[in-house]
């Protein structure tokens, strides 16, 4: 089940890199570069960063027992934890 895209504004490179490291440490595969597919823990999502400040994440697959709201909340937490790092 695909969830609505999550769009983050004011995401500088340092925040994106922090998020990638945190996701990786949680066992989620995330490719290098500004776009691609991340996957782990039953979740598959596409991400695209515009190279300066806008990050879009679209959850394409998730376990049936996790709502889009919970999955979105978890992604937002990575942004909040890394913002300004």
C-alpha angles and dihedrals in degrees: 000000000000118000128210112278114264112222121198123190128201094031106153123196093262091057093047092050091048090051091050091052092048093047090049091050088054090057096259116138112227123174124228118256134051099296142025145097125308121197141176143112090034094304125116120184141164120229131191127182117191093221096255117041119329120089122183122191122186118188107216101175134017138159112281092240093059115078123218087247093058093045090049091048091053092050091048090053091060089054093047093048092050102038108116094006 
